[in-house]
Each structure stands twice: as C-alpha cells, then as structure tokens.
C-alpha cells in the first residue's frame, strides 16, 4: 500500500514538473515573440522610431530599438549581442555578417537609400566652398572609421579638393547623432549629417550631389540567433511594405 502511494506521488510530481517546464517554455516563447530588439544605424533613428511605433500598433509586438554607428553595431552582433534585427546604413556591413554566419540570407534586403547633407543651424551658407572661410572654424562629421556618413563626408571633401584646407577644422562624433548634437548645441558651426535627421530642422541645409560619395544603401536582415525570428521577419516585411516605405520617404529616404 505504501509503495502504491509512493508511485502515485512520484507520477504526480513528475507530471507537475513536466507541466511546469512546458508552461515556462511556452511563456518564454510568448515573451520572445511579443517583443523584438532592433539594432539600427544612428542615421535611421528618427525614421525607425516611427516605424517601430507603427509596427507595434499594427501587430502588438513591442520593438526595442538600439542605435549606434554601423561598425559598432556590427561588432556587437559578432560578439553575441541579443538583437533580432539589424538595419544598417551600409549594405556591406550586413553582407559581411551574412558571410560570417550571423544573419539569415533570405531575410536580407536593401530597403532605402540615404542622403548626405551639410547642415548649418545658424549660419547662412551657399555652397561647400564656403567651408574654407575663416568664420567657419569647426565642422562636425561622424567618425569615418565606423560610420558610413562620416566616410561619405570625407569623400565629398576630397573630391571637391577641400579636405586639405579644412581637415584641421574637423570634429569627429562617434556617430551621426552626436555630430548633429554638436551643431545643435553650437559646439560646431556646421555638420555633415543624414538628411533624415535634419529634414525639418531650422537653418541651412545643402544637399550633397550623390555622385560625390558612394551610395548609402540601407540594408536590413534578421539575426540568425534570434529567439523571435517570426516576429523579426514580420518587422522586416513591415519596413519593406508600402506603409513602411511611406514613413521612410517622410524622412528623405529614396
């Protein structure tokens, strides 16, 4: 009789243990599918804030965004950062991640093209040549070692034969957001930034001819180690949808 009761107790205990494990797994799965983390280049911050809000409203999937310079985010992903989606201002960064096995190839898409501008919040400036004027003493750009827009700015200055004349004026931000902040706060006179960050800002905006720098193709992909790949792919699909494209267009993306 005692052995019978013991067997019943053991079976009940094992049943509860398995049920608890399954419930926990289901909870974790539900959590992961209802929330995703999107890593995006700083140049995309304004557009992706709106994209994330619209996507959550449409799907009830919460989006956590993490912005930084492209190369910094690439390195974080290579080091195992728990991102579900990566949106890059440099398509080559995602190609490199895919070749190293960090992204899902089928999810990889170029979704927009960015534009570089020169922004002067409080100065009247007509062309790039005026950067050599003595009244312009500081010019902000994103660090060209890690940011595509920083590399583009350097390429423009060199093609216009201005780099040697103004290189002593250059102030480097860790990303385009910081370069923009330098100009906003008056710490620099002008800044090379994405159109998306200053499209409706006050001041003078000079759009740079695209032929002076490499195309700033923005690419997106799902991270292979994502625990919420279905939700992550839904976000990618939303960015590529007509609604997503309309939001990107608002911020000057082509």
C-alpha positions in Angstrom: 0.0 0.0 0.0 2.8 2.4 0.9 4.6 1.5 -2.4 1.4 2.2 -4.3 1.0 5.6 -2.7 4.7 6.4 -3.4 4.3 5.5 -7.1 1.2 7.8 -7.3 3.1 10.6 -5.6 6.1 10.2 -7.9 3.9 10.2 -11.0 2.0 13.3 -9.8 5.3 15.0 -9.1 6.8 14.2 -12.5 3.6 15.4 -14.2 3.7 18.7 -12.4 7.4 19.0 -13.2 6.8 18.4 -16.9 3.8 20.7 -16.9 5.8 23.5 -15.2 8.6 23.1 -17.7 6.3 23.2 -20.7 4.5 26.3 -19.2 7.8 28.0 -18.6 8.9 27.3 -22.2 5.6 28.5 -23.6 5.9 31.7 -21.5 9.4 32.3 -22.7 8.4 31.6 -26.3 5.4 34.0 -25.9 7.7 36.7 -24.4 10.2 36.4 -27.3 7.5 36.5 -30.0 5.8 39.6 -28.5 9.0 41.6 -28.2 11.9 42.1 -30.5 15.1 44.2 -30.3 16.1 46.1 -33.5 19.7 47.4 -33.8 19.9 50.2 -36.3 22.5 52.7 -37.5 22.1 56.1 -35.8 21.2 57.7 -39.1 17.9 55.7 -39.1 16.9 56.7 -35.5 14.1 59.1 -36.4 12.6 57.0 -39.1 12.8 53.8 -37.1 11.3 55.3 -34.0 8.2 56.0 -36.1 8.4 52.6 -37.9 8.6 50.8 -34.5 5.6 52.7 -33.2 3.5 51.9 -36.3 4.6 48.3 -36.3 3.7 47.8 -32.6 0.3 49.5 -33.2 -0.4 47.1 -36.1 0.9 43.8 -34.6 1.0 44.3 -30.8 4.7 43.3 -30.9 6.8 45.6 -28.9 10.0 46.9 -30.5 13.1 47.9 -28.5 15.5 50.0 -30.6 19.2 50.3 -30.2 21.1 52.9 -32.2 24.8 53.4 -32.8 27.4 53.7 -35.5 27.2 50.9 -38.1 30.5 49.3 -37.3 29.9 49.4 -33.6 26.6 47.5 -34.0 28.3 45.0 -36.4 30.9 44.3 -33.8 28.3 43.9 -31.1 26.4 41.3 -33.2 29.7 39.5 -33.9 30.2 39.4 -30.1 26.8 37.8 -29.5 24.6 40.8 -28.7 20.9 39.6 -28.4 19.5 41.6 -31.3 16.7 40.2 -33.5 17.0 42.6 -36.5 19.9 44.7 -37.8 19.2 47.7 -40.0 22.4 49.1 -41.4 23.3 52.4 -43.2 26.0 50.4 -45.0 24.7 47.4 -47.0 28.2 45.9 -46.9 28.1 45.5 -43.1 25.2 43.1 -43.5 26.9 41.2 -46.3 29.9 40.7 -44.0 27.7 39.5 -41.2 25.9 37.1 -43.5 29.2 35.7 -44.8 30.3 35.1 -41.2 27.0 33.3 -40.5 25.3 35.9 -38.3 22.2 36.7 -40.4 19.5 34.8 -42.3 20.3 35.2 -46.0 16.7 35.1 -47.2 15.8 38.0 -44.9 18.4 40.4 -46.2 17.0 43.3 -48.2 18.1 46.8 -49.3 15.2 48.9 -48.2 16.2 52.6 -48.7 18.9 55.0 -49.9 20.1 57.7 -47.6 21.3 61.3 -48.5 24.2 63.3 -47.1 23.7 67.0 -46.4 25.6 69.8 -44.9 23.6 71.4 -42.1 24.3 74.9 -40.7 21.8 75.7 -37.8 22.6 79.3 -37.5 24.8 80.3 -40.5 23.9 81.3 -44.0 26.0 79.2 -46.3 25.5 78.7 -50.0 28.0 76.0 -51.0 30.7 73.7 -49.8 33.5 76.0 -50.8 32.5 78.4 -48.0 33.8 75.8 -45.5 37.2 77.3 -46.1 36.0 80.7 -44.8 37.6 81.9 -41.6 34.2 82.4 -39.9 33.7 78.6 -40.1 36.1 77.1 -37.6 34.6 73.8 -36.7 32.9 71.2 -38.9 31.4 68.0 -37.4 31.3 64.7 -39.1 30.7 61.1 -37.8 33.9 59.1 -37.3 34.7 57.8 -40.8 36.3 54.7 -39.3 33.0 53.4 -38.1 30.2 55.5 -39.7 29.2 55.4 -43.4 28.1 59.0 -43.4 31.5 60.0 -42.0 33.2 58.2 -44.8 30.9 59.9 -47.3 31.7 63.3 -45.8 35.5 62.7 -46.2 35.0 61.5 -49.8 33.0 64.7 -50.6 35.6 67.0 -49.2 38.4 65.2 -51.1 36.5 65.2 -54.4 35.8 68.9 -54.0 39.6 69.4 -53.2 38.6 70.9 -49.9 39.9 68.2 -47.5 43.4 69.5 -47.0 42.1 73.0 -46.4 39.5 72.1 -43.8 40.9 68.9 -42.1 42.1 71.0 -39.2 38.5 72.1 -38.6 37.0 68.6 -38.4 35.4 67.5 -35.2 34.5 63.8 -35.1 31.4 62.4 -33.4 31.1 58.8 -32.5 28.0 58.6 -34.8 25.9 61.0 -36.9 23.6 61.7 -33.9 26.5 63.1 -32.0 27.7 65.1 -35.0 24.2 66.6 -35.2 24.2 67.4 -31.5 27.5 69.2 -31.8 25.8 71.5 -34.3 22.6 71.9 -32.4 24.4 73.0 -29.2 26.7 75.4 -31.1 29.9 73.4 -30.4 30.5 73.4 -34.2 29.4 75.8 -37.0 28.2 73.1 -39.5 27.8 69.4 -39.7 27.7 66.7 -42.3 24.7 64.6 -41.4 22.0 62.4 -42.9 19.0 64.3 -44.4 16.8 62.0 -42.3 18.0 63.6 -39.0 17.5 67.3 -40.1 14.8 67.2 -42.8 12.6 69.6 -40.8 15.3 71.3 -38.8 15.8 75.1 -38.8 18.8 76.5 -40.5 20.5 76.0 -43.9 20.5 72.5 -45.5 22.7 71.9 -48.5 22.0 68.5 -50.2 25.2 66.9 -51.4 25.4 65.6 -55.0 25.2 61.8 -54.8 28.0 61.4 -57.3 30.5 62.8 -54.8 30.2 59.8 -52.5 29.3 56.1 -52.6 25.6 55.3 -52.5 24.3 55.0 -48.9 22.2 51.9 -49.4 20.4 50.8 -46.2 20.1 47.1 -45.7 18.1 45.0 -43.2 18.3 41.4 -42.0 17.1 39.0 -39.3 19.8 37.8 -36.9 20.3 34.0 -37.1 20.4 33.6 -33.3 17.2 35.5 -32.8 14.8 33.7 -30.5 11.9 35.6 -32.2 12.6 35.0 -35.9 9.0 35.1 -37.0 8.3 38.4 -35.3 11.6 39.7 -36.5 10.7 38.8 -40.1 7.4 40.5 -39.7 9.2 43.7 -38.8 11.4 43.4 -41.8 8.4 42.9 -44.0 6.7 45.9 -42.5 9.7 48.1 -43.3 9.5 46.9 -46.9 5.8 47.4 -47.1 4.1 50.4 -48.7 3.3 51.8 -45.2 6.9 51.4 -44.2 8.2 53.0 -47.4 5.9 56.0 -46.9 7.3 56.5 -43.4 10.9 56.3 -44.8 10.0 58.8 -47.5 8.9 61.3 -44.9 12.5 61.4 -43.6 14.1 61.9 -47.0 14.9 58.3 -47.9 14.7 57.2 -51.5 
